[in-house]
Amino acid sequence: MLAKKRILIVGGVAGGASCATRIRRLCEDCEIVIFEMGSYVSFANCGLPYFIGDVIVEEDKLLVATPELFKNRFNIQVCTDTEVISIDKDNKSIIVNDKKSGQNRVEQYDSLVLSTGASAIWPGIKGIDLPGIYALRTIPDSRKIRSALHNIKKSVVMGAGYLGLELAENLVKRGVDVTLLQSSNQILPMLDKEMAGYIEKHIEKQGINCRLNSHVSSFKQNQDQSLTVSLSNKETIITDAVMISVGVKPRVELAIQAGLKIGEHGGVRVNEHMQTDDPNIWVVGDMVEVQHVITGEWTLFPLAGPANKQGRIAAAHIVGHEFSGASATMSYRGVQGTSVCGLFDFTIATTGVNEKQLKAANFTDYEKVYLHPSNHVGYYPGAKPIHIKLIYNSKNGKVLGAQALGESGVARRIDVISSFIQMNATVYDLEEAELCYAPQFGATKDPVNLAGMIAANQLRDNHPLARWEELMDSHIQVVEGSDEVDAADQLLALILDDPYKQAQIVDVRTVAEYQNKHIPNAINLPLDSLRERLGELSVEREIWLVCGVGQRAYNATRILQQHGFEVKNLSGGMQTYHSFLDVQI
C-alpha cells in the first residue's frame, strides 16, 4: 500500500462535496479535509428563492449535508468558518485562517482541490451599498431577505435570468409588487428572443411589470426608507427593496494568487481531468472555464449538475493511478447547456446551442423548426401545448440544440433530446426514437418524434422551410410616432409591397380562422378545398404556406409539390408568427 495521501479541498457545496465523497469511495485510507469559509459546507443554492417564497418552509431542508454527516459517514473532516488565504505551490501547502479564533495555520497537501464557486456581481452603480439592496447567493442572504419581507410591499428585481425570475416569482407569491428590469431586449438570455417572448407575456399575466432595455444609473434612499431607482432614460421607480441578480463571476482570487492559468472569461482553465497547469491542483465547479461540446468555445456554466460531474472526475484522477480502472474512462467532455426553470406553473428548458450562439460563432450550416404539440393526446383531459424550437445541422442532420416551453411535459422532452445530442445523434434518430406512450403521458408520435420528423422531412426536401425572419423583414413596416394605433396593429396593417416578388403567402386554415387574424397579404385557400382551387395560384412565384401550428401546411406542401409548385412552409404556423410579431413590437 502506498503512503497515506492527504487531500485538501477548498470549498464545499456541489463540486467540492461531491469530489470529497467520491475520493472516499475510491480511497478508504486517504486523509480528506474540506475548508469552507462559510458556516455551511453543503447546501442547496437552487432552493434559496423557494425558501424566500415559503415553498420551502424549514431552513434545515436546504442543508444537503452537515459536518457531522461528513465525519460519521465518510470520515471526512470539515472545517467551516475557515478561509484559505494563500497557496504555496512549491511547498504544497496552504495558509488557512480560523475566522472564529482569528488564528492562521499552515496545512500541507499531496493534492489540492479548489471549489470556491462564484460570487454575485454587484454592478458599480451609485448607491448600490444602501440598505434594502440585496443579492441572493447564500443561506444568510436568504435570511436577510426573509426577515425584511414584512416591510417590503414593492420590489425591483434587476436581472431576468433564471435566478432573477425565480426570485421575482417567489416575491409575488409573498404578496410583493415586482418590477423586473432587464438591460437587454429580452429576458432569459439562454433562449432565443422569439422563444423568450412567450415567457415575457406569461409573467406579465402574473402581475410582474417586465421592463426591457432598462439601465439603472443610481439608487437613492428616501426619508421614509424607501429607495428611488433612477434609470438612464431619466425615469424613476420608488420601491421598498432591490434584488440584484445580474449574474455571477468566478471566485478565482486564490487561483490567481497561486499563478494558475485563467481563461478569457475569468474562470480557471483545466484539462479534461479537471487538472490545472499545476499537476497537484484540481479545480471544479462555478470557478471553472469549460468548453461547449458543440461550438468548442470556452464559456462559464455555473450550475450544480456540471459541478457534481466535475467533482467526481477530479476525484477519480486524484486517486486513479493507485486504483486500477478508477480513472481510465473518466474525462470531462464539456458543457452542453442543458438547464430548466419553473415559473408560475410554466416550465422553460433548453439544451445544446441556441441560434444566437451559432450566429456568434459564424456557423451558418443550420436549420430550425418550430412546433406546438400537446404534452399528451388531445382526447385525454388536460392536454397542454408545448412550444418547441429544434436546431440541427442542415448538412448532416446532427441535432444541435432545442428549447421548449409549456405547462407540462417540457423537461422530459428536453432531457430526451439532450441525451441524443450527447450521443451525436441526428434528426433521423429523433423521428425513430421509441418513447413511452399512454394517453395521459404522450402520443404515438411524441413531440420528440414530431420534431425529428419535421426536420428530417425538410432534409429530404419533402418539407422545404421558409424563415420567418424573411417574411417579417420583407413584409412588415412599423410606423413610429403614431398615436392612432398600437404597434401590434401597425405591424398587422402597414405592409410594404414585396420588393423581391419571391413569395405568395397562402393560409390553408378555415375561412373563420383566417378572418379572425391572418398574415397581411396572405390569401386563404383552406386545405380541404385546395385541390379544387389550384388554378388560383401562380406557378411563377414561390408559395409560402401557413396554418395554425404547421400540420395542415405540411399536408398542403405535399399536395402542391406534386402538382409542380415551388413551395415552402412557415414552420410552426400562426403560433410562431405571433411569437415573432411580439418581439418586433
N, C-alpha and C positions, 0 to 999 in steps of 0.2 A: 504494500500500500504506500502511495506517495505521501509526502509530508502534508499535514493538515493545511488546507488553503483558507486564507482569510479574505472574505469578500465584503466590501463596504458598499452600501447603496445609499445614495443621497436623494431623498425624496420618495414618497410612497404613492398613494392614490392608485392609479391604474397601472402605469408602466413599472414603477419601482416595486410595487407589491406583487405583481404577477411574476416579475423576474425573481424576486426573493423566494417565493414559494416553489417556483419551478426548479430553481437551483437545489432547494432542499429535497425535492422529489428525486433529483438526479444524484445528489451527493449528500448522504447522511452524515458524513464526517466533516464537511466544510463548516467553517465558522461564518455566520452571516449576521451582519449588523445593519440596520436601517436607521438613518438620521433624518428626522423630519423637523423642519423649522417651526411648523405649526403644532397645534395640540392634537390633531387628528391624522393618523397615519394612512387611513384608507376610508374615504367617504365618497358618496355618490354626488359628484358635481351636477350631473344631469337632473337630479331630483330637486335642486335648490329652488327653482321657480315654483314648483308644486308645493314645497314647504311654505313658501310665502302665500300661495293661494289656498292653503289649508286642505289641499288634496292629500298631502302627507301631513298628518297632524303631529306625530311624535318625532322629535328631533333624532332620537336614537335609531329610528328606521333608516336614517341617512348613513349610519355608520356601517360600512361593509365589513370591517374587521378592526379589532382593538389590539393594543399592545399585548394584552393578556392572551388573546387568542393566538397571536403570532408566537408567543413564548410557549404556551401549553401544547398547541397542536403541531407547530412546525419547528420548535426550538430555535426561533429567530429572535434576536434581541432588537427591540425598538427603542430608540431614544427620541422622544418627542420634545418639542421646545428646545431643539438643539440645532444650531445653524452651522453649516460648514462654511468657513470664511476664506479658505485658500487651499490650493492643491500644490504639492511639491512632487512633480513627476519623476525627477531624478532619484529622489529618496523613497518614492512610492508611499507617500504619507499625506495626510490632510490635517488641517487645524480646525477643530470644532469649538464652538462657543456654547456653553450651557447657559441658556437665556435666564434660567431661574437663579443660578448662583453667580452668573457673570464670569465664570472661570473658563479659560481656554485650555485645551489639551491636544496632544498630538496622537493621531491614530494611524497605524501602519496598515497597508493593504497589499495583497497579491493581485487582486483585481478590483477595479473601481467602476461602479455604475452610476451615471448621472441621470436623474429623473426629476429635475427641478421644475418641469412643467412650463406654464406660460402665465403671464400676468395680464390683467385688464389694461387696455390702453386708455389712458386719461389724456384727452386732447388738450393742447396748450391754449385753452380759451380763458379769457379774463373772468375771474370769479369761480373757476372750476372747483376751488377748495372750500367753498361756502358750505355751511350746514344745510342739510336737506338734499345734498347731491350724493348719490350712491353709485357704486358698481357692485355687481353680484358675481363673486368668484369662489367664496369660501363659506363655511358654516357661520363664522362670526359676521360676515357680510349679511347673510340672510337674517340673522338675529336682529341686526340693526334695523333692517327694513321692516321686519315684522313688528318690532316694538314701536315703530313710528307710524304704523298704519292707522291708528286711531285718530291721528292728526292730518291724515292725507285724504283729501277729497278729490283733488286733481293732481295728475302727474304727467310729466313729459318723459317719454322714453326715446332716447337717442340711439338709433341703430335698429335696422329691421332685418337682421339675420335671425337664425333660429332662436338664440337666447333672448334677443330683444323682443321677438314676437311672443315667445312663451311667457316672458315676464309681463308683457302687456296683457295677455290673456288672463293671467292669474290676478293681476291688479283689478281688471274689470270684474272678475268673479268675486273680489273682495269689496266691490262697490265703488271703485275708483274710476273717475272720468279720465280717460287716457288719450293723449295726443302723441302720435308716433311720428317722429322726424327721421327722414332718411335723406342723406346728402345726394344720392344718385337718383336716377329716373325710374327706379323700380325697387321693390322690396325683394328679399331673398335672392342675393346675387348668385347663388348656386343654380338657379333656374334661368332659362331664357325669358326674355321680357314678356312675350305673349302668354307664357305659362304662369308667370308671376301675377299677371293681371287678374286671373281667377281668384287668387288669394286676397289681393287688394280689395276686390268687391266683397269677398266673404267677410273679412274682418271689419269692413266699414258697416256691414249689416249688423254686426255685433256691438256697434256703438263706438268703435275706435276711429278717431279722426286721423287719417293717414295723410301725411303731407310729404310729398316727394320733392327732390331738388331743394331741400331746406338746409341751410347752413347757419349754425349758431355762431354769433360773433361775441356774445358776452352774457354773463349771469350777474344779477344784482339782487341783494336781499332787501326786502321792503320792511317798513316799520312793523307790520303785522306778522313778520317772519316768513311771509310768502316770498317766492322768487319771481323775478322778471327775466324771462328768456328772450334775448334780443336776437333777431335773425338778420342776415346780411342784406335782406331786401327791405330793412327798416321796420318790419312787423315785430310785434312783441306778444308774448304769451305769459299770462300770470298763472302760476302754478304753485302747489304746495311742496312738490318734490320733483327731482330729476333723476332718472335712472340712466346711467351711462353704459351703453352696450355697443360700442363701435368696433369691437374686435379685441383680439389678444395678441401679445407678442411673446416670443420665446424668452425664457429667463436663462440667459446664457452668460451671466456675469462670471460665474465660476469657470466656465469653459474658456472664455476669453482670457481670464487671469492665468489659466493653465496653458494657454497658447494653442488650443485645439483649433482645427480648421472650421471657419464659419462660412456658410454659403451666402449667396446674394440676397436671399430673403430673410437673413438674420438667424437662421437655425444652424445647428451643428451638422456638419457633413459626416456621414458614416458610410461604411461599406455594407454589403448585403448581409453581414453578420451583426450589424449594429455596432461595429467596432470603429473607433476613431483612428486618426493618424498616429495616436499613441497605442501600441499593442496591448497595453494593460488597462485601457479605459474604454468603456462602452457607454453609449447614450441611447435612451429610449424616451418615448412619449412626446409631449407637445413641444419640446425644445429641439426636436429633430427636423432637419430638412430632408424631404423624401422626394422620390421621383414618381411621376404619374405613369401608370403602366401603359397607357395608350399614347400619350404625347411624348413621353420620355423626359418632360420638362421637370425641373426642380420646383417644389412647392412646399407649403405648410399645410398640414391637415390635422388640426388639434382635436381629435375625437378619441373617446375611450377605447373603441374597438381596435384601431390600429395600435394604440399604446400597449394594450394587452398582448397582442401578437408580437410586437417588438420585444417586450419583456421576456416572453418565452424563448424567442430566437436568441437573444443575447445570453440567456441562461444556458442554453444548450451549448453554445460555443465557449462560454467561460469554463465549463467543466467537461466539454465534449471530448477533448483529447485524452481524458482519463477514463472515459466510459465509452466503449466501442459502440458506434452507431448513434450516439445521442445527438450528434450534430451533423451527421453525414448528409441528411436530406433537408436540413432546415436553413433557409435563407429568406430574406425579406424581399418580396417581389415588387414592392412599391404600393402606392395607394391607388384605389380605383375610383374613389369619390362617392362611395355609397353612404347615404345618410337618409334620415327620416325625421319628421316633425309632425306633431299633432296640434291643431289649433281649432278650438270651438267645434269639435266633432268632425273636423276635416283633416285628412292626412295628406302630407306632402312628402314624396320620396323621390330620390334620384340616384343614379349610378352611372359610372363612366364619365364621358365628357359631354358638356353642353355645346351648343352651336357657337356661343361666344368664344369658348376656348379653342375650337377648331379654327375660327377666323383669326384669332390672335396668333395661332401657330402657323398661319398661312396654309392650312390644309383645305384643299378645295374638292377633293375626290370623296364627297359625302352626299348623301341624300337623306331626307327626313319624311316621316309620315305622321299624320295626326289621326287619332281615332277616339271614339267616345262610347265604348261598350258599357254594358251594365256589369256590375260585380257578380251577378248570377242571372239565371234565366228570368225573363220578364214575367212569365206566368206565375212564378213563385213570389209570394208577397215580400215587399221590402227591397226590391231591386233598386240600386243606386248607380248613377253613371260614374265611370272612371275616365278622366281626361288623360290621354297618353300621348307623349311625343317620343318616337323612336328614331334614333340617328344611326346610320350604318354606312359602311364604305360602299360607294357606288361602283367600284371596280370588281370587288370580290364578295360583297355582301356581309363582311365581318361586322358584327354588332359593336358599335362604338359608345352608345350611351342611351339612356332613357330617363324620362321624367314623367311622373304620374301624380294625379291629384284626385281626391274624392272622399266620400264618407265611409266607404267600406271596401276591403279587399285590395287596397293600394300597396301596402308594404309587401304582401305576399307576391304580387306580380313583379315588383322591382327586385325582390330577393331572387326570384327565378331568373330574371334577365341578368342580374349581377353574376349569378353562377355561370350562365352561358358566356358572358364576357370573359370570366376568369379562365374558361376552357377554350378561348379563342374561337368561339362558335360563330355561325353565320345566321342570317335571317332564315335560310332554308332549314336550319336546325330548329329555330323557333317555331316554324309552321308545323314541324313534325313532332314537337315535344309532347310526350304523353303525360298529361297532368290529371289531377283528381277531378272527377266530375260527379256531382249530385245536384239536384235543382237548387238547394239552398247554398251551395258553395261556388258554383260556376256554371259553365255551359259546355256543350260538346265541343264547341270552338271557344276555348278560353281566350280572354283578352290577350294573353301572351301569344297564343296561336294566331289570332287575328292580326296582331302587329306584324308577325313574321309573314303571314300570307299576303298582306297588303304590300309589304316591302319586296317580297320575292316576286310578286306579280309585276311590280314596277321593273325589277331587274330582267324579267323575262319579256318585257315590253308588252305585257298584257294590260298594264295599268300605268301608262305614262302620266307623270305628275307635272302640274303647273305650280309654281311657287307663289304663295300668297303675296310675298313682297312685291313681285312684279305687277300683280293686279292692283295693289294699293298704290304703288308708285305711279302707275300709268293711267289710273282711272280716277284718282281722288285728289281733290284740292281743298285745303282748309282756308276759308276766308277769315282772316283775323280782324279783330276790332268791331265785329258785328254784334249788336245788342238784340237783334231781332230773333235769332235762333241760336240754340246752343251748339256746341262744337259737334256733338253727335249728329244733329240734324244737318249741319253743314256737310259733314262727311258723306251723308247719305244723299244729299240733294245736289251738291255742286260737283258736277262731273266734267272732267276735261274730255274733249274728243281724243280718241286713242290715236296718238301720232304714228304709231307703228302699224296700225291696222292688222295686228297679228292675231287677234282672237275675237271670237264671238262668244259671249257668256250665255250658257244655256242652263236654266234652272229646271230640273226634272222633278221637282216636288209637285204636289197637287196645286190646283188653282187657289184654293183657300190659303194654303201655306204661303204661296207666292205673294198673294195680295196682302197678307199680314205684314211681311217685311221681306225685302229681297235686295240683291246687289243692284245698284243702279245700272241701267242699260242692259241688264240681263233679260233674255226672252224666256218665256215659260212654255216648255214642252213637257208635260207630265210623262213620266216613264211609261205608264200604261197605254198611252196613245202615241208613243214616239215612233213606232214603226210606220204608222199611217201618216205621219207628218214629216217624214224625212225631206220632202220637197221644199220645206220652208227653210232649210239650212243651206248655207253657201258652201260649196266644195272648194272655193277659192281661199277661204280663211280657216285657220285652225280653230277648233271648238274647245272651249274650256267648260267643263261640266261641274255643276254644284247641286247638292241636295241638302238634307238635314245634317247627317253625320258622315256621309261618304258611301254608304252601301248602294243606294239607288243610282248614284252617279257612276259607280263601278259597273253596275249592270248595263247602264246606258253606254258606257265606254265600250264594252264588248259588242254591243249591237252596232254602234257607229263604226268601229274599226272594221267590222266585217262587211260594212257597206261602203268602204273606201274613203271614209272621212279621216282627217288628221285630228286626233282627239287627245286632250289632256284632262286630268281630274284635279280639282282643287281639294286636296286631302283634308278630311275632317268636316267638310261641308260648312253649312252656315254656323255651326257651333264654333268652328275655328275662325271663321270670318269675323265673328263678333269679338273674339279674343284679340285679333289683330286690330280691329276697329278701335277697341278700347285703349290700346297702348298708343294710338296715334292722336288721341284727344288731348 
